[in-house]
Amino acid sequence: MFASLPSAQTLQYDAFDVQALSFDKCLIEKLAGTGPRYTSYPTADRFEPAFGEQEYRQVASVCFEQDQRRPLSLYVHIPFCNTICYYCACNKILTKDKAKAEVYLDYLEREIALKAALIGPSVQVVQLHLGGGTPTFLSDAQLSRLMATLRSHFEFAPDAQGEYSIEIDPRKVGVETVALLGRLGFNRMSVGVQDFDPDVQAAVNRLQSEAETLAVMKAARAHGFRSVSIDLIYGLPKQTLVGFDATLDKVIAAQPDRLSIYNYAHLPQLFKPQRRIASGDLPSFDIKLDILSLAIDKLTAAGYVYIGMDHFALPDDELAIAQRAGTLQRNFQGYSTRADIDLLGFGVSAISKLGDSYSQNVRTTEAYYTLLEAGRLPLFRGLQLQYDDKLRRDLIQRLMCQFAVDLAAFGRAWAVDFLDYFAVELPGLERMASMGLLSLDKQHLQVLPRGRLLVRNIAMLFDRHLRQDQPHMRYSMM
């Protein structure tokens, strides 16, 4: 019935190489399609308007009872950009007016105060992430104001214990601002690059020199940042193998601790800026896969290990260590070393996770300001997870982070017989086993090296909500 695991003589489960990767172009072409990235399960498109402020307050009161002071992760969304990158699908506001950010901070402070009052004292923040948009659209004074507000409402773990990160646009940040960020407590930085090829940069309206990028990275290391990550995108207009090869050489020479290599999803019907990209300038799917293969080869040859999805890291990076230890997590901020902690999201479109619930803020500043002026939390949808949701979330998390599930341990944790509970999914698992994506027997489910770039396909088999309707263009391409 099952595609058997290798014998004990050839593979011990405990010695399973979680960071091994095999690129199979034909298999990826065969199974390519759209699908969720599973930064949550159920995914955000399943959130419902019925989960509102009353439900949020009730969950918060349970999560933060005096005897349940769990650590916190904070996310702050800064939506402003002063130039537009044509590929971008983020929730953003295009402006050069810093006064708009000042108004936004006024309302952010209201939301922070409202949510902090629900949490109460003595809850320690161990993670912070500023995303956007462009967080460094804020002036140095505005960044200082925001951090002072957060620290006035929350207790932050010491630098050695906390992970405090910010997304950086090197075109807008000088050495002085990097030094300020270090003084404000940030110790991790994500640097947007996408591609150093000038033809690609012109096609997406993001002109960024290698020199200014390296200057920001050098300043980060000089001012105490413990981790620097670079973001790349493959599939952009005018992109070629030769051009991306040169970009990879420059990136590897810069030695970032982590790299993310995202697949560009061209959805001009959903994201207006992408309408400025000529479809004819996009590389073919065949070339995109060649670019991805090139990136994998060069990064692994340079010593980087595959974490999962689009992420690579140096072997001594915290993500790589956590993956080998089996403690890697995945949440709305991507891969994380932290356990499944609560997350408070602030700002337009920000998502929170409290206990077994998710909630999302309204998406426009107009709605955000109106609700906060009325003294209300700026929510518009959310979800209270049921038992089946929590069980499947745990399973998908294990697949996305460890590429393996001990079926007996999983069954004990959830009081189910795995093979009985997932009887509907077994035929799909067996098909994927026959293609070499995974191994399955009565004890273990393992995603094999040639299936790891397609782990979303495997996770989708267990997505009960996705089975209820057909996937469509709201999801990114695999």
C-alpha positions as MATLAB code, in Angstrom:
seq = 'MFASLPSAQTLQYDAFDVQALSFDKCLIEKLAGTGPRYTSYPTADRFEPAFGEQEYRQVASVCFEQDQRRPLSLYVHIPFCNTICYYCACNKILTKDKAKAEVYLDYLEREIALKAALIGPSVQVVQLHLGGGTPTFLSDAQLSRLMATLRSHFEFAPDAQGEYSIEIDPRKVGVETVALLGRLGFNRMSVGVQDFDPDVQAAVNRLQSEAETLAVMKAARAHGFRSVSIDLIYGLPKQTLVGFDATLDKVIAAQPDRLSIYNYAHLPQLFKPQRRIASGDLPSFDIKLDILSLAIDKLTAAGYVYIGMDHFALPDDELAIAQRAGTLQRNFQGYSTRADIDLLGFGVSAISKLGDSYSQNVRTTEAYYTLLEAGRLPLFRGLQLQYDDKLRRDLIQRLMCQFAVDLAAFGRAWAVDFLDYFAVELPGLERMASMGLLSLDKQHLQVLPRGRLLVRNIAMLFDRHLRQDQPHMRYSMM';
ca = [
       0.000    0.000    0.000;
       2.794    2.408    0.874;
       5.934    3.560   -0.883;
       8.359    2.216    1.710;
      11.105    4.132    3.409;
      14.656    2.962    2.777;
      15.765    0.186    5.092;
      17.311    0.923    8.475;
      20.698    0.022    7.002;
      20.533    2.879    4.486;
      18.603    5.547    6.390;
      17.955    6.142   10.045;
      14.988    8.455   10.699;
      16.940   10.366   13.349;
      19.705   10.983   10.808;
      17.310   12.214    8.116;
      19.106   15.026    6.223;
      16.534   17.768    6.530;
      18.603   20.237    4.469;
      19.259   18.045    1.414;
      17.741   19.312   -1.836;
      17.370   17.922   -5.359;
      16.230   20.008   -8.330;
      14.049   18.065  -10.781;
      13.051   20.428  -13.579;
      10.660   18.025  -15.305;
       8.859   17.268  -12.078;
       8.515   20.944  -11.180;
       7.156   21.698  -14.670;
       4.666   18.872  -14.330;
       3.344   19.968  -10.934;
       3.632   23.746  -11.257;
       0.543   25.682  -10.276;
      -0.767   28.197   -7.786;
      -0.992   27.505   -4.096;
      -0.777   28.986   -0.587;
       2.552   29.733    1.074;
       1.213   28.469    4.420;
       2.449   31.223    6.669;
      -0.736   30.211    8.448;
      -3.320   27.476    8.327;
      -6.081   28.116    7.573;
      -4.819   30.754    5.157;
      -5.829   34.408    5.466;
      -8.373   34.209    2.650;
     -10.399   31.913    4.947;
     -10.766   34.561    7.648;
     -14.358   35.676    8.230;
     -16.026   39.027    9.079;
     -17.926   37.289   11.890;
     -14.710   37.272   13.931;
     -14.491   40.862   15.119;
     -13.578   43.020   18.067;
     -15.695   41.179   20.624;
     -14.148   37.843   19.677;
     -10.652   39.340   19.714;
     -11.115   40.775   23.186;
     -12.458   37.473   24.480;
      -9.488   35.534   23.089;
      -7.026   38.077   24.499;
      -8.564   37.796   27.961;
      -7.988   34.049   27.915;
      -4.505   34.152   26.368;
      -3.112   36.625   28.845;
      -4.568   35.517   32.144;
      -2.133   36.036   34.992;
      -0.899   32.444   34.893;
      -0.438   32.409   31.112;
       2.098   35.150   30.470;
       3.394   33.881   27.155;
       6.061   35.799   25.211;
       5.007   38.007   22.327;
       5.967   38.754   18.744;
       5.067   42.185   17.338;
       4.582   43.165   13.693;
       4.188   46.785   12.577;
       3.117   47.553    9.021;
       4.455   50.795    7.527;
       2.648   51.144    4.174;
       4.450   54.135    2.664;
       6.814   54.124   -0.339;
       8.191   57.186   -2.123;
       8.743   55.295   -5.378;
       6.893   52.336   -6.785;
       8.470   49.023   -7.752;
       6.360   47.616  -10.551;
       6.552   44.011   -9.333;
       5.246   44.830   -5.842;
       2.075   43.189   -4.507;
       2.284   44.608   -0.962;
      -0.284   46.865    0.691;
       1.352   50.259    0.146;
       0.743   53.992   -0.247;
       2.816   55.925   -2.767;
       3.814   59.365   -1.441;
       6.787   61.587   -0.722;
       4.965   63.450    2.051;
       6.456   62.546    5.464;
       3.536   64.362    7.127;
       1.288   61.477    6.114;
       3.500   59.147    8.099;
       3.190   61.478   11.104;
      -0.599   61.137   10.982;
      -0.287   57.380   10.567;
       1.920   57.213   13.670;
      -0.744   59.094   15.632;
      -3.203   56.312   14.891;
      -0.660   53.536   15.322;
      -0.133   54.812   18.844;
      -3.870   54.526   19.497;
      -3.938   50.933   18.293;
      -0.825   50.024   20.266;
      -2.384   51.464   23.436;
      -5.685   49.627   22.883;
      -4.048   46.251   22.348;
      -1.456   46.698   25.072;
      -4.291   47.377   27.544;
      -5.770   43.970   26.679;
      -2.454   42.229   27.271;
      -1.538   43.737   30.615;
       1.907   44.048   32.208;
       4.812   41.616   32.426;
       4.453   40.122   28.962;
       7.846   40.037   27.299;
       8.389   40.815   23.622;
      10.952   38.466   22.072;
      10.352   39.321   18.399;
       9.661   42.521   16.490;
       9.409   43.029   12.752;
       8.814   46.271   10.843;
       7.531   45.564    7.345;
       5.922   47.452    4.519;
       5.759   49.214    2.232;
       9.076   50.735    3.218;
       9.637   50.996    6.980;
      12.592   53.308    6.405;
      10.256   55.750    4.653;
       9.922   57.018    8.219;
      12.379   59.735    9.188;
      14.911   59.067   11.937;
      12.725   61.063   14.337;
       9.636   59.069   13.349;
      11.453   55.746   13.782;
      12.576   56.895   17.226;
       9.027   57.931   18.083;
       7.604   54.560   17.056;
      10.140   52.579   19.042;
       9.627   54.778   22.093;
       5.888   54.107   21.878;
       6.381   50.356   21.649;
       8.826   50.305   24.542;
       6.486   52.374   26.690;
       3.780   49.709   26.339;
       5.794   46.482   26.182;
       8.761   44.937   27.931;
      11.408   43.890   25.412;
      13.748   40.962   25.991;
      17.470   41.841   26.135;
      19.301   42.093   22.822;
      20.946   38.675   23.211;
      17.543   37.008   23.582;
      15.375   39.055   21.231;
      14.989   39.086   17.453;
      14.267   42.643   16.306;
      14.200   43.060   12.537;
      13.413   45.669    9.922;
      13.068   45.659    6.130;
      15.509   48.054    4.441;
      15.524   49.769    1.068;
      19.242   50.571    0.605;
      18.398   53.398   -1.780;
      16.763   55.359    1.043;
      19.012   54.604    4.015;
      22.353   56.097    4.964;
      24.955   54.917    7.439;
      23.601   57.330   10.063;
      20.135   55.748    9.935;
      21.612   52.264   10.230;
      23.507   53.415   13.321;
      20.264   54.823   14.740;
      18.446   51.544   14.101;
      21.150   49.750   16.047;
      20.732   52.154   18.958;
      16.951   51.665   18.829;
      17.469   47.951   19.387;
      17.224   46.403   15.936;
      19.611   43.480   15.494;
      18.389   41.936   12.232;
      17.962   43.444    8.794;
      16.325   42.328    5.558;
      17.771   44.107    2.519;
      15.776   44.280   -0.695;
      17.899   43.688   -3.794;
      15.803   41.638   -6.266;
      18.430   41.821   -9.061;
      21.565   43.889   -9.714;
      21.147   43.728  -13.498;
      20.570   47.367  -14.641;
      18.190   46.282  -17.431;
      16.021   44.405  -14.938;
      16.147   47.294  -12.481;
      14.987   49.736  -15.161;
      12.158   47.397  -16.191;
      10.791   47.264  -12.613;
      11.561   50.907  -11.713;
      14.047   50.055   -8.968;
      17.493   51.443   -9.718;
      19.830   50.300   -6.962;
      23.600   50.085   -7.089;
      25.711   47.342   -5.628;
      27.753   49.979   -3.785;
      24.833   51.433   -1.813;
      23.611   47.938   -0.951;
      27.024   46.858    0.350;
      27.373   50.106    2.295;
      24.164   49.386    4.215;
      25.231   45.801    4.935;
      28.675   46.940    6.125;
      27.085   49.548    8.381;
      24.682   46.958    9.819;
      27.541   44.693   10.853;
      29.485   47.614   12.294;
      26.533   48.624   14.453;
      25.701   45.311   16.053;
      23.229   43.664   13.665;
      23.569   39.919   14.192;
      21.903   38.841   10.961;
      21.623   40.398    7.509;
      19.319   38.878    4.905;
      19.042   39.650    1.191;
      15.855   39.303   -0.859;
      16.065   38.298   -4.531;
      13.308   37.685   -7.086;
      13.473   35.424  -10.124;
      11.124   35.761  -13.092;
      11.345   39.554  -13.409;
      11.191   41.284  -16.810;
      14.438   41.341  -18.823;
      15.954   38.734  -16.507;
      18.443   36.305  -18.060;
      20.623   33.468  -16.861;
      23.774   35.486  -17.527;
      22.466   38.542  -15.714;
      21.231   36.645  -12.664;
      24.470   34.676  -12.545;
      26.309   37.979  -12.120;
      23.847   39.068   -9.427;
      24.400   35.827   -7.525;
      28.167   36.307   -7.655;
      27.807   39.772   -6.119;
      25.385   38.573   -3.458;
      27.515   35.587   -2.461;
      30.566   37.837   -2.223;
      28.623   40.021    0.237;
      28.055   36.952    2.473;
      24.569   37.624    3.833;
      23.559   35.314    6.666;
      20.310   34.443    4.899;
      18.851   34.721    1.412;
      15.305   34.635    0.130;
      14.730   33.922   -3.561;
      11.099   34.591   -4.417;
       9.245   33.632   -7.560;
       7.699   36.679   -9.228;
       3.950   36.185   -9.642;
       2.676   38.335  -12.508;
      -0.932   39.187  -11.575;
      -1.655   42.545  -13.242;
      -5.402   41.990  -12.888;
      -4.947   42.143   -9.100;
      -1.997   44.508   -8.653;
      -2.100   47.693  -10.717;
       1.651   48.488  -10.637;
       2.327   45.220  -12.460;
       0.386   46.556  -15.457;
       3.481   48.628  -16.246;
       5.415   45.425  -16.885;
       5.211   44.201  -20.466;
       4.313   40.516  -20.502;
       6.638   40.046  -23.452;
       9.597   41.094  -21.299;
       9.034   38.293  -18.794;
      11.276   35.230  -19.043;
       9.590   32.008  -20.076;
       8.709   29.461  -17.416;
      11.530   27.293  -18.750;
      14.080   30.080  -18.252;
      12.666   30.867  -14.808;
      13.336   27.298  -13.753;
      16.842   27.481  -15.175;
      17.440   30.635  -13.116;
      16.160   28.893   -9.990;
      18.358   25.866  -10.676;
      21.361   28.144  -11.166;
      20.647   29.893   -7.865;
      20.369   26.606   -5.977;
      23.624   25.301   -7.462;
      25.587   28.471   -6.742;
      24.250   28.976   -3.231;
      24.828   25.385   -2.149;
      28.308   25.475   -3.667;
      28.961   28.606   -1.612;
      27.983   26.779    1.571;
      24.357   27.875    2.024;
      21.783   25.302    3.107;
      18.168   25.070    2.054;
      15.723   26.007    4.800;
      12.489   25.627    2.876;
      10.240   27.423    0.399;
      12.424   30.287   -0.885;
      14.930   30.468    1.963;
      18.635   29.658    2.306;
      21.004   30.315    5.197;
      24.581   29.758    6.234;
      25.009   26.555    8.278;
      25.720   28.466   11.500;
      22.703   30.769   11.115;
      19.970   30.399   13.736;
      17.436   29.219   11.127;
      19.730   26.454    9.900;
      20.526   25.378   13.455;
      16.834   25.353   14.401;
      15.954   23.276   11.360;
      18.565   20.658   12.165;
      17.332   20.593   15.771;
      13.708   20.157   14.678;
      12.590   23.420   16.294;
      12.058   25.557   13.182;
       8.701   27.367   12.985;
       6.759   29.178   10.278;
       4.453   32.160   10.768;
       3.273   35.328    9.027;
       6.830   36.664    9.088;
       8.208   33.551    7.371;
      10.538   31.036    8.990;
      11.308   31.601   12.659;
      13.353   30.058   15.452;
      10.678   30.800   18.029;
       8.025   28.429   19.287;
       4.406   29.038   18.400;
       4.124   32.357   20.267;
       1.383   34.956   20.084;
       1.663   37.739   17.522;
       0.220   41.237   17.722;
      -0.068   43.034   14.390;
      -0.317   46.822   14.169;
      -1.185   49.008   11.196;
      -3.253   48.581    8.051;
      -3.710   44.961    6.887;
      -1.575   43.620    9.768;
      -2.421   40.124   11.008;
      -2.474   39.000   14.630;
      -2.380   35.505   16.082;
      -3.666   35.044   19.602;
      -4.009   31.532   20.952;
      -5.962   29.543   18.404;
      -7.290   32.572   16.543;
      -6.231   34.819   13.700;
      -7.394   38.357   12.977;
      -6.600   40.973   10.364;
      -6.806   44.753   10.376;
      -8.645   46.790    7.773;
      -6.650   47.482    4.634;
      -7.086   51.230    4.063;
      -5.930   54.141    6.187;
      -9.392   55.709    5.902;
     -11.099   52.742    7.558;
      -8.203   52.357   10.006;
      -8.424   55.974   11.174;
     -12.238   55.933   11.422;
     -12.350   52.880   13.674;
      -9.573   54.104   15.948;
     -11.218   57.539   16.283;
     -14.264   55.677   17.606;
     -12.062   53.879   20.126;
     -12.483   50.554   18.362;
      -9.941   47.961   17.314;
      -9.393   48.292   13.520;
     -10.333   44.697   12.634;
     -12.284   43.487    9.651;
     -12.011   39.699    9.717;
     -10.557   36.756   11.595;
     -10.985   33.112   12.503;
     -11.303   30.942   15.600;
      -9.662   27.617   14.788;
     -11.521   24.367   15.325;
      -9.878   21.111   16.415;
      -9.422   19.916   12.838;
      -7.851   23.246   11.869;
      -5.333   23.024   14.715;
      -4.456   19.432   13.903;
      -3.906   20.177   10.224;
      -1.985   23.355   11.071;
       0.433   21.308   13.164;
       0.876   18.767   10.383;
       1.472   21.388    7.684;
       3.921   23.196    9.974;
       5.940   19.989   10.411;
       6.010   19.409    6.661;
       7.024   22.983    5.838;
       9.730   23.172    8.517;
      11.076   19.661    9.135;
      10.006   17.871    5.926;
       9.034   14.888    8.082;
       6.307   13.639   10.409;
       6.596   10.840   12.941;
       3.108    9.411   12.518;
       3.014    7.694   15.905;
       4.092   10.843   17.761;
       1.634   12.947   15.786;
      -1.144   10.487   16.545;
      -0.396   10.573   20.255;
      -0.302   14.369   20.289;
      -3.726   14.641   18.645;
      -5.366   11.385   19.819;
      -5.892   10.138   16.267;
      -4.746    7.295   14.079;
      -2.948    9.171   11.301;
      -3.742    6.751    8.493;
      -7.404    6.566    9.478;
      -7.847   10.305   10.025;
      -6.267   11.145    6.678;
      -7.769    8.283    4.677;
      -9.097   10.751    2.098;
      -5.588   12.115    1.585;
      -3.851    8.735    1.219;
      -4.398    8.298   -2.547;
      -2.804   11.713   -3.168;
       0.110   10.848   -0.911;
       0.622    7.582   -2.732;
       0.657    9.385   -6.105;
       3.303   11.759   -4.806;
       5.278    8.855   -3.370;
       5.219    7.193   -6.791;
       6.756   10.378   -8.251;
       9.532   10.378   -5.666;
       8.344   13.444   -3.767;
       7.880   11.652   -0.469;
       8.172    8.382    1.401;
       5.325    6.991    3.456;
       4.900    3.954    5.646;
       2.995    3.245    8.853;
       5.587    5.065   10.955;
       6.863    8.031    8.951;
       5.975   10.567    6.302;
       9.067   12.200    4.820;
       9.426   14.784    2.079;
      12.351   13.563   -0.018;
      14.996   15.928   -1.464;
      13.356   16.039   -4.921;
      10.013   16.928   -3.303;
      11.184   19.790   -1.127;
      10.817   22.529   -3.702;
       7.257   21.220   -4.108;
       6.426   20.952   -0.412;
       3.447   23.273   -0.950;
       1.903   20.655   -3.227;
       2.205   18.112   -0.432;
       0.838   20.509    2.180;
      -2.127   21.312   -0.074;
      -3.233   17.689    0.124;
      -4.044   18.278    3.794;
      -5.773   21.637    3.269;
      -9.418   20.813    3.926;
     -10.538   24.358    3.100;
      -8.775   24.258   -0.250;
     -10.536   21.023   -1.160;
     -13.874   22.740   -0.734;
     -13.221   24.967   -3.732;
     -10.743   25.098   -6.558;
      -7.516   27.113   -6.163;
      -7.398   30.239   -8.282;
      -5.267   33.283   -8.920;
      -5.350   34.617   -5.357;
      -2.346   32.366   -4.722;
       1.182   32.723   -5.989;
       2.782   30.418   -8.524;
       4.932   27.524   -7.378;
];
